[in-house]
Amino acid sequence: MRLKHDEIEYNEKYIELFKKVNKEVEELLEEQGVEKTLGYIHIFDSKKKEILKNKYGIDWKTTSEMNPDILLD
């Protein structure tokens, strides 16, 4: 089964913004000492969602939100 993703991530208008935000989130979590272990993706996605909404007004859906019947780590 293929995972669903929020289509806005692949919109040409937002591709560079998503790359920038992904990098920002990685750096922020690294500064906070968050290790890339089990469950990291949920912390990452939560912070990414927050930044996209608060800084850019974008309502992005995480992979978990797009695939509620699949348990993701």
N, CA, C and O atoms as a printed pandas DataFrame, in Angstrom:
     atom_number atom_name residue_name chain_id  residue_number  x_coord  y_coord  z_coord
0              1         N          MET        A               1    0.846   -1.179    0.000
1              2        CA          MET        A               1    0.000    0.000    0.000
2              3         C          MET        A               1    0.894    1.248    0.000
3              4         O          MET        A               1    1.907    1.302    0.698
4              5         N          ARG        A               2    0.511    2.210   -0.769
5              6        CA          ARG        A               2    1.268    3.451   -0.898
6              7         C          ARG        A               2    0.756    4.491    0.098
7              8         O          ARG        A               2   -0.452    4.655    0.266
8              9         N          LEU        A               3    1.675    5.188    0.754
9             10        CA          LEU        A               3    1.291    6.229    1.702
10            11         C          LEU        A               3    0.787    7.465    0.963
11            12         O          LEU        A               3    1.281    7.808   -0.110
12            13         N          LYS        A               4   -0.197    8.120    1.552
13            14        CA          LYS        A               4   -0.710    9.378    1.013
14            15         C          LYS        A               4    0.096   10.516    1.639
15            16         O          LYS        A               4    0.531   10.433    2.788
16            17         N          HIS        A               5    0.282   11.571    0.863
17            18        CA          HIS        A               5    0.969   12.767    1.342
18            19         C          HIS        A               5    0.142   13.980    0.947
19            20         O          HIS        A               5   -0.579   13.953   -0.051
20            21         N          ASP        A               6    0.248   15.033    1.726
21            22        CA          ASP        A               6   -0.450   16.271    1.412
22            23         C          ASP        A               6    0.108   16.811    0.092
23            24         O          ASP        A               6    1.313   17.029   -0.037
24            25         N          GLU        A               7   -0.762   17.021   -0.869
25            26        CA          GLU        A               7   -0.345   17.440   -2.211
26            27         C          GLU        A               7    0.379   18.778   -2.230
27            28         O          GLU        A               7    1.136   19.051   -3.162
28            29         N          ILE        A               8    0.164   19.615   -1.224
29            30        CA          ILE        A               8    0.810   20.928   -1.210
30            31         C          ILE        A               8    2.333   20.792   -1.200
31            32         O          ILE        A               8    3.037   21.679   -1.683
32            33         N          GLU        A               9    2.841   19.692   -0.657
33            34        CA          GLU        A               9    4.292   19.462   -0.619
34            35         C          GLU        A               9    4.893   19.374   -2.013
35            36         O          GLU        A               9    6.076   19.658   -2.196
36            37         N          TYR        A              10    4.090   18.982   -2.997
37            38        CA          TYR        A              10    4.583   18.769   -4.354
38            39         C          TYR        A              10    4.165   19.878   -5.312
39            40         O          TYR        A              10    4.438   19.810   -6.511
40            41         N          ASN        A              11    3.501   20.897   -4.778
41            42        CA          ASN        A              11    3.114   22.053   -5.574
42            43         C          ASN        A              11    4.373   22.871   -5.873
43            44         O          ASN        A              11    5.089   23.257   -4.950
44            45         N          GLU        A              12    4.643   23.133   -7.134
45            46        CA          GLU        A              12    5.861   23.855   -7.526
46            47         C          GLU        A              12    6.027   25.165   -6.767
47            48         O          GLU        A              12    7.150   25.602   -6.512
48            49         N          LYS        A              13    4.932   25.779   -6.415
49            50        CA          LYS        A              13    4.962   27.053   -5.701
50            51         C          LYS        A              13    5.584   26.906   -4.308
51            52         O          LYS        A              13    6.142   27.863   -3.773
52            53         N          TYR        A              14    5.487   25.710   -3.723
53            54        CA          TYR        A              14    5.917   25.515   -2.337
54            55         C          TYR        A              14    7.102   24.573   -2.146
55            56         O          TYR        A              14    7.549   24.388   -1.014
56            57         N          ILE        A              15    7.619   23.981   -3.201
57            58        CA          ILE        A              15    8.690   22.986   -3.058
58            59         C          ILE        A              15    9.892   23.561   -2.305
59            60         O          ILE        A              15   10.383   22.934   -1.366
60            61         N          GLU        A              16   10.365   24.725   -2.693
61            62        CA          GLU        A              16   11.534   25.323   -2.031
62            63         C          GLU        A              16   11.222   25.702   -0.584
63            64         O          GLU        A              16   12.077   25.570    0.292
64            65         N          LEU        A              17   10.011   26.168   -0.336
65            66        CA          LEU        A              17    9.619   26.514    1.028
66            67         C          LEU        A              17    9.644   25.278    1.919
67            68         O          LEU        A              17   10.122   25.343    3.052
68            69         N          PHE        A              18    9.143   24.169    1.431
69            70        CA          PHE        A              18    9.137   22.939    2.222
70            71         C          PHE        A              18   10.563   22.461    2.497
71            72         O          PHE        A              18   10.845   21.967    3.589
72            73         N          LYS        A              19   11.461   22.600    1.527
73            74        CA          LYS        A              19   12.864   22.246    1.757
74            75         C          LYS        A              19   13.450   23.119    2.866
75            76         O          LYS        A              19   14.152   22.629    3.751
76            77         N          LYS        A              20   13.153   24.408    2.807
77            78        CA          LYS        A              20   13.653   25.359    3.801
78            79         C          LYS        A              20   13.112   25.025    5.192
79            80         O          LYS        A              20   13.864   25.012    6.167
80            81         N          VAL        A              21   11.831   24.759    5.279
81            82        CA          VAL        A              21   11.213   24.450    6.568
82            83         C          VAL        A              21   11.736   23.121    7.108
83            84         O          VAL        A              21   11.983   23.006    8.309
84            85         N          ASN        A              22   11.909   22.121    6.253
85            86        CA          ASN        A              22   12.469   20.842    6.700
86            87         C          ASN        A              22   13.843   21.048    7.332
87            88         O          ASN        A              22   14.140   20.486    8.386
88            89         N          LYS        A              23   14.674   21.855    6.684
89            90        CA          LYS        A              23   16.014   22.138    7.213
90            91         C          LYS        A              23   15.908   22.885    8.540
91            92         O          LYS        A              23   16.628   22.573    9.489
92            93         N          GLU        A              24   15.025   23.858    8.607
93            94        CA          GLU        A              24   14.828   24.633    9.834
94            95         C          GLU        A              24   14.407   23.728   10.989
95            96         O          GLU        A              24   14.915   23.861   12.102
96            97         N          VAL        A              25   13.492   22.821   10.727
97            98        CA          VAL        A              25   13.011   21.907   11.769
98            99         C          VAL        A              25   14.140   20.982   12.220
99           100         O          VAL        A              25   14.324   20.772   13.419
100          101         N          GLU        A              26   14.893   20.429   11.277
101          102        CA          GLU        A              26   16.014   19.550   11.641
102          103         C          GLU        A              26   17.006   20.272   12.536
103          104         O          GLU        A              26   17.442   19.727   13.550
104          105         N          GLU        A              27   17.366   21.497   12.165
105          106        CA          GLU        A              27   18.327   22.270   12.953
106          107         C          GLU        A              27   17.773   22.592   14.337
107          108         O          GLU        A              27   18.489   22.501   15.334
108          109         N          LEU        A              28   16.516   22.964   14.395
109          110        CA          LEU        A              28   15.881   23.300   15.666
110          111         C          LEU        A              28   15.851   22.092   16.604
111          112         O          LEU        A              28   16.193   22.207   17.781
112          113         N          LEU        A              29   15.449   20.955   16.087
113          114        CA          LEU        A              29   15.374   19.756   16.919
114          115         C          LEU        A              29   16.763   19.292   17.349
115          116         O          LEU        A              29   16.940   18.792   18.460
116          117         N          GLU        A              30   17.742   19.460   16.468
117          118        CA          GLU        A              30   19.118   19.107   16.834
118          119         C          GLU        A              30   19.607   20.001   17.973
119          120         O          GLU        A              30   20.227   19.523   18.923
120          121         N          GLU        A              31   19.323   21.310   17.870
121          122        CA          GLU        A              31   19.697   22.254   18.930
122          123         C          GLU        A              31   19.045   21.886   20.254
123          124         O          GLU        A              31   19.624   22.099   21.319
124          125         N          GLN        A              32   17.846   21.338   20.186
125          126        CA          GLN        A              32   17.111   20.954   21.392
126          127         C          GLN        A              32   17.534   19.583   21.912
127          128         O          GLN        A              32   17.056   19.136   22.955
128          129         N          GLY        A              33   18.424   18.920   21.191
129          130        CA          GLY        A              33   18.917   17.623   21.627
130          131         C          GLY        A              33   17.982   16.461   21.344
131          132         O          GLY        A              33   18.105   15.398   21.953
132          133         N          VAL        A              34   17.050   16.657   20.428
133          134        CA          VAL        A              34   16.114   15.588   20.075
134          135         C          VAL        A              34   16.844   14.596   19.170
135          136         O          VAL        A              34   17.341   14.963   18.106
136          137         N          GLU        A              35   16.902   13.345   19.604
137          138        CA          GLU        A              35   17.601   12.315   18.841
138          139         C          GLU        A              35   16.676   11.684   17.801
139          140         O          GLU        A              35   15.463   11.597   17.988
140          141         N          LYS        A              36   17.282   11.253   16.715
141          142        CA          LYS        A              36   16.522   10.608   15.634
142          143         C          LYS        A              36   16.322    9.136   15.973
143          144         O          LYS        A              36   16.987    8.252   15.433
144          145         N          THR        A              37   15.397    8.909   16.872
145          146        CA          THR        A              37   15.076    7.556   17.301
146          147         C          THR        A              37   13.595    7.298   17.059
147          148         O          THR        A              37   12.899    8.107   16.445
148          149         N          LEU        A              38   13.133    6.170   17.547
149          150        CA          LEU        A              38   11.731    5.796   17.411
150          151         C          LEU        A              38   10.821    6.956   17.830
151          152         O          LEU        A              38   10.956    7.483   18.935
152          153         N          GLY        A              39    9.918    7.343   16.969
153          154        CA          GLY        A              39    8.986    8.422   17.269
154          155         C          GLY        A              39    9.435    9.796   16.795
155          156         O          GLY        A              39    8.667   10.756   16.871
156          157         N          TYR        A              40   10.668    9.904   16.306
157          158        CA          TYR        A              40   11.208   11.194   15.867
158          159         C          TYR        A              40   10.314   11.859   14.829
159          160         O          TYR        A              40   10.098   13.069   14.876
160          161         N          ILE        A              41    9.798   11.075   13.897
161          162        CA          ILE        A              41    8.995   11.639   12.814
162          163         C          ILE        A              41    7.777   12.397   13.340
163          164         O          ILE        A              41    7.351   13.380   12.734
164          165         N          HIS        A              42    7.220   11.953   14.451
165          166        CA          HIS        A              42    6.049   12.630   15.008
166          167         C          HIS        A              42    6.428   13.991   15.599
167          168         O          HIS        A              42    5.679   14.960   15.473
168          169         N          ILE        A              43    7.589   14.054   16.240
169          170        CA          ILE        A              43    8.084   15.327   16.778
170          171         C          ILE        A              43    8.411   16.264   15.617
171          172         O          ILE        A              43    8.048   17.440   15.632
172          173         N          PHE        A              44    9.098   15.727   14.617
173          174        CA          PHE        A              44    9.472   16.502   13.437
174          175         C          PHE        A              44    8.232   17.070   12.748
175          176         O          PHE        A              44    8.156   18.267   12.472
176          177         N          ASP        A              45    7.268   16.201   12.476
177          178        CA          ASP        A              45    6.055   16.631   11.770
178          179         C          ASP        A              45    5.251   17.649   12.566
179          180         O          ASP        A              45    4.681   18.577   11.992
180          181         N          SER        A              46    5.203   17.483   13.865
181          182        CA          SER        A              46    4.472   18.420   14.719
182          183         C          SER        A              46    5.094   19.814   14.643
183          184         O          SER        A              46    4.381   20.808   14.502
184          185         N          LYS        A              47    6.414   19.886   14.737
185          186        CA          LYS        A              47    7.114   21.171   14.659
186          187         C          LYS        A              47    6.986   21.767   13.254
187          188         O          LYS        A              47    6.803   22.974   13.102
188          189         N          LYS        A              48    7.082   20.925   12.241
189          190        CA          LYS        A              48    6.941   21.383   10.856
190          191         C          LYS        A              48    5.551   21.972   10.632
191          192         O          LYS        A              48    5.413   23.037   10.031
192          193         N          LYS        A              49    4.537   21.286   11.109
193          194        CA          LYS        A              49    3.153   21.749   10.979
194          195         C          LYS        A              49    2.986   23.110   11.663
195          196         O          LYS        A              49    2.347   24.014   11.123
196          197         N          GLU        A              50    3.568   23.238   12.854
197          198        CA          GLU        A              50    3.488   24.488   13.622
198          199         C          GLU        A              50    4.148   25.645   12.867
199          200         O          GLU        A              50    3.568   26.725   12.760
200          201         N          ILE        A              51    5.339   25.426   12.352
201          202        CA          ILE        A              51    6.054   26.475   11.623
202          203         C          ILE        A              51    5.313   26.859   10.342
203          204         O          ILE        A              51    5.163   28.043   10.040
204          205         N          LEU        A              52    4.856   25.866    9.598
205          206        CA          LEU        A              52    4.126   26.165    8.363
206          207         C          LEU        A              52    2.876   26.991    8.641
207          208         O          LEU        A              52    2.562   27.909    7.884
208          209         N          LYS        A              53    2.173   26.681    9.697
209          210        CA          LYS        A              53    0.942   27.403   10.038
210          211         C          LYS        A              53    1.253   28.805   10.565
211          212         O          LYS        A              53    0.690   29.793   10.093
212          213         N          ASN        A              54    2.151   28.881   11.546
213          214        CA          ASN        A              54    2.404   30.159   12.216
214          215         C          ASN        A              54    3.204   31.153   11.380
215          216         O          ASN        A              54    2.936   32.354   11.432
216          217         N          LYS        A              55    4.174   30.676   10.614
217          218        CA          LYS        A              55    5.023   31.576    9.829
218          219         C          LYS        A              55    4.479   31.862    8.433
219          220         O          LYS        A              55    4.661   32.954    7.895
220          221         N          TYR        A              56    3.804   30.857    7.850
221          222        CA          TYR        A              56    3.432   30.964    6.440
222          223         C          TYR        A              56    1.935   30.826    6.173
223          224         O          TYR        A              56    1.493   30.964    5.033
224          225         N          GLY        A              57    1.156   30.555    7.217
225          226        CA          GLY        A              57   -0.291   30.432    7.051
226          227         C          GLY        A              57   -0.714   29.205    6.256
227          228         O          GLY        A              57   -1.794   29.187    5.665
228          229         N          ILE        A              58    0.139   28.175    6.240
229          230        CA          ILE        A              58   -0.141   26.961    5.465
230          231         C          ILE        A              58   -0.671   25.873    6.382
231          232         O          ILE        A              58   -0.039   25.524    7.379
232          233         N          ASP        A              59   -1.834   25.343    6.039
233          234        CA          ASP        A              59   -2.420   24.215    6.775
234          235         C          ASP        A              59   -1.968   22.929    6.101
235          236         O          ASP        A              59   -2.580   22.466    5.139
236          237         N          TRP        A              60   -0.894   22.366    6.619
237          238        CA          TRP        A              60   -0.304   21.151    6.062
238          239         C          TRP        A              60   -0.747   19.951    6.879
239          240         O          TRP        A              60   -0.828   20.021    8.105
240          241         N          LYS        A              61   -1.031   18.862    6.203
241          242        CA          LYS        A              61   -1.407   17.618    6.888
242          243         C          LYS        A              61   -0.202   16.685    6.909
243          244         O          LYS        A              61    0.443   16.464    5.884
244          245         N          THR        A              62    0.094   16.141    8.084
245          246        CA          THR        A              62    1.213   15.218    8.230
246          247         C          THR        A              62    0.887   13.889    7.553
247          248         O          THR        A              62   -0.264   13.615    7.212
248          249         N          THR        A              63    1.918   13.075    7.365
249          250        CA          THR        A              63    1.713   11.749    6.785
250          251         C          THR        A              63    0.798   10.923    7.681
251          252         O          THR        A              63   -0.022   10.150    7.185
252          253         N          SER        A              64    0.931   11.080    8.991
253          254        CA          SER        A              64    0.051   10.366    9.930
254          255         C          SER        A              64   -1.399   10.796    9.762
255          256         O          SER        A              64   -2.308    9.967    9.799
256          257         N          GLU        A              65   -1.611   12.094    9.578
257          258        CA          GLU        A              65   -2.973   12.595    9.383
258          259         C          GLU        A              65   -3.560   12.117    8.055
259          260         O          GLU        A              65   -4.762   11.871    7.951
260          261         N          MET        A              66   -2.710   11.991    7.055
261          262        CA          MET        A              66   -3.170   11.558    5.737
262          263         C          MET        A              66   -3.408   10.050    5.675
263          264         O          MET        A              66   -4.086    9.563    4.771
264          265         N          ASN        A              67   -2.851    9.313    6.637
265          266        CA          ASN        A              67   -2.942    7.848    6.655
266          267         C          ASN        A              67   -3.351    7.361    8.041
267          268         O          ASN        A              67   -2.581    6.657    8.694
268          269         N          PRO        A              68   -4.542    7.720    8.501
269          270        CA          PRO        A              68   -4.941    7.407    9.881
270          271         C          PRO        A              68   -5.040    5.915   10.197
271          272         O          PRO        A              68   -5.001    5.530   11.365
272          273         N          ASP        A              69   -5.165    5.082    9.183
273          274        CA          ASP        A              69   -5.284    3.639    9.414
274          275         C          ASP        A              69   -3.931    2.926    9.455
275          276         O          ASP        A              69   -3.871    1.710    9.634
276          277         N          ILE        A              70   -2.849    3.687    9.288
277          278        CA          ILE        A              70   -1.514    3.093    9.270
278          279         C          ILE        A              70   -0.720    3.629   10.456
279          280         O          ILE        A              70   -0.677    4.838   10.684
280          281         N          LEU        A              71   -0.100    2.737   11.201
281          282        CA          LEU        A              71    0.734    3.124   12.333
282          283         C          LEU        A              71    2.125    3.463   11.811
283          284         O          LEU        A              71    2.829    2.600   11.287
284          285         N          LEU        A              72    2.508    4.713   11.959
285          286        CA          LEU        A              72    3.811    5.169   11.476
286          287         C          LEU        A              72    4.733    5.445   12.650
287          288         O          LEU        A              72    4.284    5.803   13.739
288          289         N          ASP        A              73    6.027    5.274   12.416
289          290        CA          ASP        A              73    6.990    5.674   13.430
290          291         C          ASP        A              73    7.718    6.846   12.886
291          292         O          ASP        A              73    8.601    7.387   13.551
